[in-house]
Amino acid sequence: MATFQQLKQNIGHAWEYLAEGWESLTRKATNAITRFTSSDNKDKYSDEEHKQLVNRNAGWGVMAAEVFDDDDRVIVRLEAPGMDKNEFDLQVIDDVLIVRGEKRIQSERTEGHYHVKECAYGWFERAIGLPDKVDSDKAQAGYRNGILRIELPKSANKRSKRIKVEVS
């Protein structure tokens, strides 16, 4: 039978493995997770309402993104439902696309004997690494059906070239 000291040591090892796994998961998921922070518009709400909004909405959320790379361009698609196209701020810094915005979604409905009121507020920022150098001055973006699509032409001097290699 294990002694108390051995049990304590085994629990310590298990905790270390759990912490190490969590850190690894966090590192791998960094580009897939977006930080939402509370809005500065807190004067619209009482202190109690603002605290409730912050507690309910502040934190991490997933904004799924896809990055496509072809010979001439990089295309990024980002899920951002319920927003208006004018609520996005897009920048390219080095080889990273930065997408910022503010969610302000409210819905209220009655279902049977229940009155449902839902809201989501908060600033978000998502950094997406780009696979190649792009010409950000020629970038184009569109927003439709909750999907933000950004097309970034590759820099002329960085476009990939195809060559045929003979196998001998």
N, C-alpha and C positions, 0 to 999 in steps of 0.2 A: 504494500500500500504506500502511496506517495506521501511524503511528509509535507507539512505545511509550507516549508521553504521551497520544495520542488514545485508545488502547486503555484505558489506566488511567482516563481521564476518562469513557469510555463505560461501563465497569464501575461506576464511582462513581454515575453517573446511574441505571443499572439497579438498583443496591442501594437508592438513595433511593426509586425507584418501588415496589420490593418492600416496603420498610418502611412507606411511606405506605399501600399497599394493605392490609397486615396491620393497621395501626392502624384503618383504616376498617372492615375486617371485624370487628375486635374491638369497636368502638363499636356497630356494627349488631347484633351477636350478643349483646350484654351480657345482655339479658333471656332469652336462650335457653340460656345456659350457666350451670352451677351449680358452685360451688367446693366440693370435698370436702377435708376436712382430717383428719388422723389423730386417733384417739380418745385420750382421756386414760387409757384402761384398759391402758396399756402394761405394768403389773406382772403381767398375765396371761401374758405372753410373755417369752422370753429377749430380751436386747438385739438379738441377730442376727435373731430372728423378727420383732421389732417394726420394725427397719430395713427388712426385706424387705416387710412390709405397707405401711409408709409409702411406700416407693419404688414399689410396684406400684399403690397405690390413691389416693395423694394426687395431686391435679391437678384438671383440669376434666372435666366430663362433661355430657352433654345430658340434661336431664329435660324432655321435651316438654310444653308447656302450651298450652291453648286458652283464649281469653277470649271469652265470648259476652255481648253487650249487648242487652237488649231494653228495653221501656218501663219495667218495674218493678224489674228486677234485673240484676245482673252475675253470670254463672256462670263459674267457673274450673275447668278440668279439668287435672290434672297427673299424668303417668305417674310412679309410684313403686313399682315391683314389689318384692315380697318383704318388705314392711314390715308392721308391726302398726299398727292405727289409733291406739294409745296412744303411738306413737313420734313423732308430729307435734306441732309447736308452731306455731300459726297466730296472726298478729297483723296488724292493719291500722294502718298509721302514715301519716297524711295520705292520699294517694291511692295507696298502695302496699300490696299484700298480701305479707307476709313469711311464707314457709314454711320451717321448720327441722325437722331431724330427724337421726337417726343410723341408718345402715345397718349391720346386723350379720347378714350372710348367710353361711352355711356349707353346703357340700354335699360329700359324699364318695361315690364309687361305683367299682365295678370293671367295666371293659369289656374282656373278653378278657384279654390279658396286661398291661393297663394299669390302674393305680390312679389315679383322677382325684380331686383334692382342690381345690376352688375356694372362695374366700372373698372377701368385699367388706366392708370396714369403713370407717367415716369419717362425720364430721359433714358436713352439707350445709346450705346456705342458698340460697334462691331468692327474688328480689324481682320481683314482677310488678306493673307499673303498671296501675292501674284507670282505665277511661275516664270514670268519673263519681264523684261523692260517694256513699258508701254508709253505711248504718246498721249499723255493725259489731256493735252489741248484739243485733241480730236475725239475725246470720249463722248458717248451718247448714252442717255438713260431714259427708260420709260417705266411707267408703273400702271399695271392693269390687273384686275382681279386679285389683289393682294400680293402680287409678285413684282418686286423691283428687279428690272433687268438692266445691267450696265454692260455696254460693249466698249472695250478698250483696244484700239488698234495697237499692234506692236510697233516699237520703234524700228525705223527702217534699218538701222545698223545692227539690230538684235534679232531680226527674223531668222527663223531656222532655215537652213538650206538642206535640200535633199541631194545626196550624192550616191552614185551607184558604186558599190565596192565589189570588185571581182574576187571570187574565192578561187584560190589556186590549189 
